[in-house]
Amino acid sequence: MTDISNDAEFRKKAIFDSMSPRRQKHILKKGYEKWDPFIEPKDPIDIRKDKTKRTSQMLIREFLQAKDLETYSNAYGRGAFEICLGIINEDEKYQGMFEFACWYNSLLIKEGFKKAEKINIE
């Protein structure tokens, strides 16, 4: 077991020694002992999933398939995909856009400009 930990420490030191002095200083400031150069990278954005365990591609495909092909343009699809990514990544800009759209839709219904529609997603 000590061979494995010695090997990992040797590799860690080799990585640290090969870095620029500026980067080494940054690591030393945070603590060499806490630094783990072997941490797995985060999932790429296209593989990330939302709370329903769907990727952004799955969500946008499902959304657009519920629409008639003649009723939306490429710009509409790009906009839907952009807000889809923003919501999945919990970007405050897109959270605000989404909440405003929901609020505005409720306002239109409340003031009689729009009929309440049941969203039918199967």
Residue pairs with C-beta under 8 A, 6 or more apart in sequence:
8 38
11 37
11 38
12 35
12 37
12 38
15 37
16 24
16 27
16 32
16 35
16 37
19 27
27 35
45 56
45 85
45 89
46 55
46 56
46 57
47 55
48 55
48 56
48 88
48 89
49 55
49 88
50 56
50 59
50 87
50 88
52 59
54 62
56 81
56 84
56 85
56 88
59 84
59 88
60 77
60 80
60 81
60 84
62 121
63 80
63 84
64 72
64 77
64 80
66 121
82 94
83 94
83 97
83 98
85 91
85 94
86 93
86 94
86 95
86 97
87 94
87 95
87 98
105 114
108 114
109 115
109 116
